[in-house]
Amino acid sequence: MAISLAALLGVKSLNLSKAGVAETTWHQDINWVAVTELEDPQRFINGGELILTTGLRLKSAPEQRRFVRQVQRAGAVGIGFGVGLSHEAVPPALLAEANRWGLPVVEVPYETPFIAIGKLVADAQSADHYAKLERLIAGHQVLARALLTGGGLAELLKHLGGMLRADIVLTQFTAQLYNSSKDTPQADTWASYPIPTGRRDACTLWVRKPFEDTGIIGYAQNLISVELNNMVKQRQAERALCGQVLEDVIHGALETSEAQRRLAGVGVNSTRKNVVLLAVSAAHHKALVSTSVPRELEKAVAAVVGKDLVLVLNDDGGAAPALARKLSDHLAEAGIHATIGIGGAYTKPNGLRWSYFEARDAASHGLPVNEPERLSLTSLLLASEDVPLADMAHESLNPLRMFDAAHGAELMTTLESYLNNNGSVAAVAEELTLHRNTVRYRLAQITELTGYDPAVTTDRVQLWLALAVARLSARQGK
């Protein structure tokens, strides 16, 4: 271990003795020994040294006092004055000035070579450095073992906090991945260390002050970075597996008992109420499906369905809106622009399926967080990839769109008004400020162009469904 002036005087072989009364730095570790006979050694001192001199050039009292002031200003821990060569004893002026400035002075007898003192301090420094290196290597092994034996990130950070004797927090975006304290880190009382992961993910290790870092934090940063990247890969694999199960349930490809069994295998208890949160991001879907989630959603089952992130919550619907807002804030902090759709709370696999379609329909509204509405049959049919409803709607209505574009007619507007007014020609004429015969003429044109007569119930249903699908398709950006 590093040695102090007090400890140095305890080495009997050196025969050192204390001169003066100053003890300000008496127990401070000596960083190094500097031997000098210069009148002004200040610019050659870095601080923390024991200055050894015989006072060869310090003939007068003013020179001796000036020497003390220069050494003290440079940050030396003390002066070792060699007697028996230039001076038979420590000069009174030098000793008085040292006492005045609180700088300890030791007397070095003639028979004790300066090199012996230097060697002793150097050996102590070397032993101290070796001991620190041993502790650092042992710390490396403890942290690495925490990961290799399956303890994971939490175990690693727990050991790191023990080594630093300080609270540890690891944050990523708005989420806290680990926290040994209930306090939120603040820049003035916590030290922050960025964790490199190859992504702009604002991952930060926080350590509460005060603490002593022996170099272990730098090693911990690298280990945390490796573990976070491993967690991303593991997250991607788990979400892909859950996504396969959810897709089969959503498409109705499984019997109820088989669906319950497979859902249970990925952590979804379909005998209880579940809510689906659906996150959609056309611009950042690659980052979306692999990103972390807030701590409040860590127990949710996460899956990738298509290009969307799906979270299944065991919830009666009461907590879902607040959790959806936390997810939205978390994704925004991560630089992912997404819309969140919330489904209803239902039991059984079919209920989960229904919640998914509600969440998908809600997400199409385009707000950051969208709560569910009652899902229409049109929306459900459009959500099913097995029913080419959008194509059927386009085929039914395209002749009217083309005619309107070519002739400046308003057949689409007339048809929508007619259906909204339950087939009342009079109501359409009043709403559009038209003569009733004009309305009838336009309805005849619609029948001729589409092959569907709005006055016939089956054809009216076909046209109403086509319009509803067209509106929903436009809202979803299809």
Residue pairs with C-beta under 8 A, 6 or more apart in sequence:
1 124
1 127
1 128
1 131
2 29
2 30
2 31
2 124
2 125
2 128
3 29
3 30
3 120
3 121
3 124
4 26
4 27
4 28
4 29
4 30
4 77
5 25
5 26
5 27
5 28
5 30
5 50
5 77
5 78
5 104
5 106
6 26
6 27
8 14
8 16
8 30
8 50
8 106
8 117
8 120
8 121
9 16
9 17
9 18
9 106
11 120
13 116
14 108
14 112
14 116
14 117
14 120
15 109
15 111
15 112
16 80
16 106
16 107
16 108
16 109
16 112
16 117
17 106
17 107
17 109
18 104
18 105
18 106
18 107
19 81
19 90
19 95
19 105
19 106
19 107
20 90
20 95
20 98
20 99
20 104
20 105
21 99
22 98
22 99
22 101
22 102
22 103
22 104
22 105
23 102
23 104
24 102
24 103
24 104
25 77
25 78
25 102
25 103
25 104
26 78
26 104
28 48
28 77
29 48
29 77
30 48
30 49
30 50
30 77
30 78
30 121
30 124
31 46
31 47
31 48
31 49
31 77
31 125
32 46
32 48
32 49
32 50
32 121
32 122
32 125
33 49
33 50
33 52
33 80
33 114
33 117
33 118
33 121
33 122
34 41
34 44
34 45
34 49
34 50
34 51
34 52
34 76
35 52
35 53
35 114
35 118
36 44
36 51
36 52
36 53
37 53
37 54
37 56
37 57
38 44
38 57
39 57
39 58
39 63
39 66
39 67
40 66
40 67
40 70
41 51
41 67
41 70
41 71
41 74
42 70
42 71
42 73
42 74
45 51
45 71
45 74
45 75
45 76
46 74
46 75
47 74
47 75
47 76
48 75
48 76
48 77
49 75
49 76
49 77
50 76
50 77
50 78
50 79
50 80
50 117
50 121
51 71
51 76
51 78
51 79
51 80
52 79
52 80
52 82
52 108
52 114
52 117
52 118
53 67
53 79
53 80
53 81
53 82
54 81
54 82
54 83
54 85
54 86
54 87
55 64
55 67
55 81
55 82
55 86
55 87
55 91
55 94
56 85
56 86
57 63
58 64
58 67
58 86
58 91
58 94
61 91
61 92
61 93
62 93
64 91
64 93
64 94
64 97
65 93
65 94
65 96
65 97
67 94
68 79
68 94
68 97
68 98
68 101
68 103
69 97
69 101
71 79
71 103
72 98
72 101
72 102
72 103
76 103
77 104
78 103
78 104
78 105
78 106
79 94
79 98
79 103
79 104
79 105
79 106
80 105
80 106
80 107
80 108
80 114
80 117
81 87
81 90
81 94
81 105
81 106
81 107
81 108
82 108
82 110
82 112
82 114
83 89
83 90
83 107
83 108
83 109
83 110
84 109
84 110
85 110
89 107
90 105
90 107
94 105
95 105
98 104
98 105
108 114
108 117
132 214
135 214
136 214
136 215
136 216
136 219
139 163
139 214
139 216
139 219
140 216
140 219
142 159
142 163
143 156
143 159
143 160
143 216
143 219
143 220
143 223
144 223
145 151
146 152
146 155
146 156
146 158
146 159
147 153
147 155
147 156
147 223
147 226
147 227
152 227
153 170
153 177
153 178
153 224
153 227
153 228
153 231
154 178
156 220
156 223
156 224
156 227
157 168
157 170
157 178
157 180
157 220
157 224
158 168
158 180
160 168
160 216
160 217
160 220
161 167
161 168
161 180
163 216
164 207
164 211
164 212
164 213
164 216
164 217
165 211
166 207
166 208
166 209
166 210
166 211
167 180
167 181
167 183
167 207
167 208
168 178
168 179
168 180
168 181
168 205
168 206
168 207
168 208
169 176
169 178
169 179
169 180
169 181
169 185
169 190
169 205
169 206
170 176
170 177
170 178
170 179
170 195
170 203
170 204
170 205
170 206
170 224
171 177
171 185
171 202
171 203
171 204
171 206
172 201
172 202
172 203
172 204
172 228
172 292
173 201
173 202
173 291
173 292
173 330
173 331
173 333
173 334
174 294
174 326
174 329
174 330
174 333
175 292
175 293
175 294
175 295
175 330
176 295
177 292
177 295
181 208
183 208
185 192
185 206
185 208
189 208
189 209
190 206
190 207
190 208
190 209
191 206
191 207
191 209
191 211
192 204
192 205
192 206
193 204
193 205
193 206
193 207
193 217
193 221
194 203
194 204
194 205
194 221
195 203
195 204
195 205
195 221
195 224
195 225
195 228
196 221
196 225
197 203
197 225
197 228
197 229
197 232
198 229
199 287
200 335
201 291
201 334
202 333
202 334
203 224
203 228
205 217
205 220
205 221
205 224
207 213
207 217
231 292
232 290
235 290
235 292
235 302
236 289
236 290
236 304
238 302
239 289
239 290
239 302
239 303
239 304
239 309
240 304
241 266
242 266
242 267
242 301
242 302
242 303
242 304
243 303
243 304
243 305
243 310
245 262
245 263
245 265
245 266
245 303
246 303
246 305
246 310
246 312
246 352
246 356
247 305
248 254
248 259
248 262
249 259
249 262
249 263
249 349
249 352
249 353
250 305
250 353
250 356
250 357
251 384
251 385
251 386
252 353
254 262
254 349
256 348
256 349
256 350
259 270
259 349
260 270
260 271
260 348
260 349
263 269
263 270
263 349
263 352
264 270
266 301
266 303
267 301
268 274
268 301
268 312
268 352
269 314
270 347
270 348
270 349
270 351
270 352
271 347
271 348
272 314
272 347
273 314
273 315
273 316
273 317
273 345
273 346
273 347
273 351
274 312
274 313
274 314
274 315
274 345
274 346
274 347
274 351
274 352
274 355
275 312
275 313
275 315
275 317
275 320
275 342
275 343
275 344
275 345
275 355
276 310
276 311
276 312
276 313
276 342
276 343
276 352
276 355
276 356
276 358
276 359
277 297
277 300
277 310
277 311
277 313
277 320
277 323
277 324
277 327
277 340
277 341
277 342
277 343
277 359
278 308
278 309
278 310
278 311
278 340
278 341
278 342
278 343
278 356
278 359
278 360
278 362
278 363
279 288
279 308
279 309
279 310
279 311
279 327
279 331
279 338
279 339
279 340
279 363
280 307
280 308
280 338
280 339
280 340
280 341
280 363
281 287
281 288
281 331
281 336
281 337
281 338
281 339
282 307
282 477
283 337
284 335
284 336
284 337
284 338
285 307
285 308
287 334
287 335
287 336
288 307
288 308
288 309
288 331
288 336
288 338
289 304
289 307
289 308
289 309
291 309
291 331
291 334
291 336
292 330
292 334
293 300
293 302
293 311
293 327
293 330
294 323
294 326
294 327
294 329
294 330
296 323
296 326
297 311
297 313
297 323
297 326
297 327
299 314
300 311
300 312
300 313
300 314
301 311
301 312
302 309
302 310
302 311
302 312
303 309
303 310
303 311
303 312
304 310
305 356
309 338
310 356
310 359
311 327
312 352
313 319
313 320
313 323
315 323
315 345
316 345
317 344
317 345
320 342
320 345
321 342
321 369
321 371
324 340
324 342
324 369
325 369
327 340
328 338
328 340
328 368
328 369
331 337
331 338
332 368
338 368
339 363
339 365
339 366
339 367
339 368
339 369
339 370
340 363
340 368
340 369
340 370
341 358
341 359
341 360
341 361
341 362
341 363
341 364
341 365
341 370
341 372
342 358
342 359
342 362
342 369
342 370
342 371
342 372
343 354
343 355
343 356
343 357
343 358
343 359
343 362
343 372
344 354
344 355
344 358
344 372
345 355
346 352
346 354
346 355
354 375
357 375
357 379
357 380
357 383
358 372
358 373
358 375
359 372
360 383
361 372
361 373
361 375
361 379
361 383
362 370
362 371
362 372
362 373
363 370
364 370
364 472
364 475
364 476
364 477
365 475
366 475
376 468
378 389
378 465
378 468
378 469
378 472
379 472
381 387
381 389
381 469
382 389
382 390
382 469
382 472
382 473
382 476
389 465
389 469
390 469
390 473
390 478
392 466
392 469
393 465
393 466
393 467
393 469
393 470
393 473
394 470
396 450
396 452
396 462
396 463
396 466
397 412
397 450
397 466
397 467
397 470
399 449
399 450
400 411
400 412
400 415
400 446
400 449
400 450
401 412
403 409
403 411
403 445
403 449
404 410
404 411
404 412
409 442
409 445
410 432
410 442
411 442
411 445
411 446
411 449
413 432
414 428
414 432
414 439
414 442
414 443
414 446
415 443
415 446
415 454
415 463
415 467
416 467
417 427
417 428
417 431
417 432
418 424
418 425
418 428
418 439
418 443
418 454
419 454
419 460
419 463
419 464
419 467
421 427
421 428
421 431
423 454
423 455
423 460
425 436
425 439
425 440
425 443
426 436
428 434
428 439
429 435
429 436
429 438
429 439
432 439
443 454
443 455
446 452
446 454
446 463
447 453
447 454
450 463
452 459
452 460
452 462
452 463
453 459
453 460
454 460
454 463
